[in-house]
Amino acid sequence: MLAVKTTCKDRWRQVLNEANRIGKKHLLTVQQGISLNQFREMRAHDVQLVVPADIIKLYHKDIRSEIMTLEGFLGEVKTLVEKPRKRS
């Protein structure tokens, strides 16, 4: 599941209600950085932050490796779509 919000602020919490039956939620944003506390809270609720690669450098260095790029997300989706399905 990929939700899209221009900014995170407290709006990321809307994703929790919008997809309450989905375990891991992905949130795409173009917001240029968030606080460490906000990021940790998002992670605690299984929200994976997704941003365009060119703005990751605007996030705190301690969390950059935990942020997924949009390209990385699309690669994961492509892998899921192309994965051969087992026949019953």
C-alpha positions in Angstrom: 0.0 0.0 0.0 1.4 3.4 -1.0 -0.1 6.5 0.4 0.9 9.9 -0.9 1.0 13.1 1.2 2.7 16.3 0.2 3.9 16.8 3.8 4.0 14.4 6.7 3.4 16.5 9.8 0.6 14.8 11.6 -1.1 13.8 8.3 0.9 10.6 8.2 -1.4 9.3 10.9 -4.3 9.4 8.4 -2.5 6.5 6.7 -3.0 4.4 9.8 -6.8 4.7 9.5 -6.9 4.6 5.7 -5.1 1.2 5.6 -5.8 -0.2 9.1 -5.9 -3.8 7.8 -2.5 -3.6 6.0 0.6 -4.4 8.0 3.4 -2.4 6.4 2.3 0.9 4.9 4.4 3.0 2.6 4.2 6.8 2.6 5.5 8.8 -0.3 6.2 12.4 0.4 8.2 15.3 -1.0 8.6 16.9 2.4 12.2 18.0 2.8 13.1 16.3 6.1 11.3 15.4 9.3 12.3 15.2 12.9 13.9 12.1 14.3 11.1 11.6 16.8 8.5 11.8 14.0 10.4 9.3 12.0 10.7 6.9 14.9 7.0 7.1 15.6 6.2 6.4 12.0 8.5 3.3 12.1 6.9 2.1 15.3 3.6 2.0 13.4 5.0 0.2 10.4 5.0 3.2 8.1 7.9 3.1 5.6 8.8 6.5 4.4 9.4 6.8 0.7 10.9 9.9 -0.9 12.5 10.8 -4.3 16.2 10.0 -4.2 17.3 13.6 -4.7 15.8 14.7 -1.4 17.1 12.0 0.9 20.1 14.2 1.6 17.8 16.6 3.2 16.9 14.1 6.0 19.0 13.6 9.1 22.0 11.4 8.4 21.0 8.9 11.1 17.8 7.9 9.2 18.8 8.2 5.6 19.6 4.5 5.3 16.1 3.6 6.6 14.3 5.7 4.0 13.2 4.0 0.8 13.6 5.8 -2.5 10.7 6.0 -4.9 12.8 4.1 -7.3 13.4 1.4 -4.7 9.7 1.1 -4.0 8.9 0.8 -7.7 11.6 -1.9 -7.9 10.0 -3.9 -5.1 6.6 -3.6 -6.8 8.0 -4.7 -10.1 9.6 -7.8 -8.4 6.3 -8.7 -6.8 4.4 -8.3 -10.1 7.0 -10.4 -12.1 7.3 -13.1 -9.4 6.1 -16.4 -10.9 3.0 -17.6 -9.1 2.8 -21.2 -7.8 0.2 -23.3 -9.4 -2.2 -25.2 -7.1 
